[in-house]
Amino acid sequence: MATLKTNTLTGTTTAGSIAVTGEGNSTTTNLQQGLDKMWIFFNGSGTVATEDSFNATSLTDNGTGDYTVDIVNDMGNANYVYFLTVSQLRHTGTGFNFRGNGFPGPVTASAIRVATLFIDATDGSGEAADVADVNISIKGDLA
């Protein structure tokens, strides 16, 4: 068994482009395109605070269930892919009828704004709410 150790990988044709052969050996994936360019895990309830992050700078609490995350190294444009999840249940007295949802707001190359809501599982009504665990991940090209 051989071990490869390196601090830098560089493509031979284009320095920033490395192709990885996929399962079955019939396709390739560009390594850089598949990496998260920014991610953040933060507590959006009470004192809003970043728990852990990569390429994210300031976190702003804009009001109930409304947050903006600034990106350290800007994206190439606002046409990137983002994933947003929230995790928290609210007990209503008769059971856990609410679940947290997150919705992206305006996105720019330098920031993403998100809203978190509690949606009533019985009738679909919703309300803005601070949520304890908010996770955002971004994929795309950096500037």
C-alpha positions in Angstrom: 0.0 0.0 0.0 1.4 3.4 -1.0 0.8 6.7 0.7 0.8 9.9 -1.2 1.6 13.1 0.9 1.5 16.6 -0.6 0.6 20.1 0.4 -0.3 21.2 -3.2 -2.1 19.6 -6.1 -1.9 21.4 -9.5 -3.5 20.4 -12.8 -1.1 19.7 -15.7 -3.2 21.4 -18.3 -4.8 24.1 -16.2 -3.3 24.8 -12.7 -6.6 25.1 -11.0 -8.3 22.2 -12.6 -8.0 18.6 -11.5 -10.2 15.8 -12.9 -11.1 12.9 -10.7 -12.2 9.6 -12.4 -15.6 8.6 -11.0 -17.0 5.2 -10.1 -17.1 2.8 -13.0 -14.2 4.7 -14.7 -16.6 6.1 -17.3 -16.9 9.7 -16.1 -14.7 12.4 -14.6 -15.6 15.1 -12.1 -13.7 18.4 -11.7 -12.4 18.4 -8.1 -12.6 22.1 -7.5 -16.2 22.3 -8.7 -17.3 19.7 -6.1 -15.8 21.4 -3.1 -17.8 23.7 -0.7 -16.6 27.3 -1.2 -18.3 28.5 2.0 -20.1 26.8 4.8 -21.3 27.9 8.2 -23.1 26.3 11.2 -24.6 28.9 13.6 -27.0 29.3 16.5 -29.8 31.6 15.4 -31.6 31.6 18.7 -30.9 33.8 21.7 -27.4 35.3 21.2 -26.7 34.6 17.6 -23.2 33.0 17.2 -21.2 31.1 14.7 -20.4 27.6 15.9 -18.0 26.7 13.0 -17.4 27.9 9.5 -15.2 28.1 6.4 -14.9 31.2 4.3 -17.6 33.0 6.2 -17.0 36.2 8.0 -19.6 38.2 9.9 -23.0 36.9 10.8 -25.7 39.5 11.2 -29.0 39.0 13.0 -31.5 41.2 11.0 -34.5 40.4 13.2 -36.6 37.3 14.1 -35.5 34.5 11.8 -33.6 36.7 9.4 -29.8 36.4 9.1 -27.0 37.6 6.7 -23.7 35.8 6.3 -20.9 37.6 4.6 -18.4 35.6 2.5 -14.7 36.2 3.0 -13.5 35.3 -0.5 -16.3 36.4 -2.8 -18.0 34.1 -5.2 -17.6 34.8 -8.9 -21.2 36.0 -9.1 -24.6 35.4 -7.4 -25.3 32.3 -9.5 -24.0 29.7 -7.1 -25.7 26.7 -5.5 -26.5 26.9 -1.8 -27.9 24.4 0.6 -29.7 25.5 3.7 -31.0 23.3 6.5 -32.3 24.1 10.0 -33.0 21.7 12.8 -35.3 22.4 15.7 -38.7 21.3 16.7 -41.2 23.3 18.8 -43.5 21.7 21.3 -47.0 23.1 21.1 -48.5 21.5 24.2 -50.2 18.8 22.1 -47.1 17.5 20.5 -44.3 18.5 18.1 -46.4 20.1 15.4 -43.9 22.6 14.2 -40.8 22.1 12.2 -38.1 24.5 11.2 -37.6 25.6 7.6 -35.1 27.8 6.0 -35.5 30.0 2.9 -32.8 31.8 1.0 -33.3 35.5 0.7 -31.2 37.8 -1.5 -27.8 36.4 -2.5 -24.9 38.3 -3.9 -21.3 37.3 -4.6 -20.3 38.5 -1.2 -23.2 37.5 1.1 -26.3 35.3 1.5 -29.4 36.3 3.5 -31.7 33.6 4.9 -35.0 33.4 6.7 -36.0 30.7 9.1 -39.6 29.8 9.9 -41.6 27.4 12.0 -44.2 25.7 9.8 -47.2 24.1 11.5 -47.3 20.5 10.3 -51.1 20.2 10.8 -52.3 23.2 8.8 -49.2 24.6 7.0 -49.3 28.0 8.6 -45.9 29.6 9.3 -44.2 32.3 11.3 -40.7 33.8 11.3 -38.7 32.2 14.1 -35.2 32.1 15.5 -33.8 28.6 15.1 -31.0 27.1 17.1 -29.2 25.2 14.4 -28.8 26.8 10.9 -26.5 25.3 8.3 -25.6 26.9 5.0 -23.2 25.4 2.3 -22.2 27.1 -1.0 -20.8 25.5 -4.1 -19.7 27.5 -7.2 -16.8 29.5 -8.6 -14.8 31.9 -6.4 -14.0 35.3 -7.9 
